[in-house]
Amino acid sequence: QVQLVESGGGLVQPGGSLRLSCTLSGTIFSIFGMAWYRQAPGKQRELVASISSGGGTNYADSVKGRFTISRDNAQKTVYLQMNSLKPEDTAVYSCNGHPGFFSSWGQGTQVTVPS
């Protein structure tokens, strides 16, 4: 059974940094592209950043230059380093496959940047 577990969120002041982690279990990690998604209250889930099985990355325009996605295949973990955080980054952050989703989502991790 595939399981995704996110961690690392929290309350951070504008301009601060956080590093999110997501660990995948129940399947082979290295062959899948992965991504971070976020959903703010009252908004649809959006793709934040993706990383292919080969390490190629893509970012939403809103986070380019501030966020960095990376992966550690040995640890079956994908990371999201978030710098220069803004109030509009406030959301629940989740990870999943990309471009195809796994059948289940983790609980996500809350990131709050007060205005």
Secondary structure, DSSP 8 states (H G I E B T S, - for coil): --EEEEE--EE--TT--EEEEEEEESS-STTS-EEEEEE-TTS--EEEEEE-TT--EEE-TTTTTTEEEEEETTTTEEEEEE-S--GGG-EEEEEEESSS--S-----EEEE---
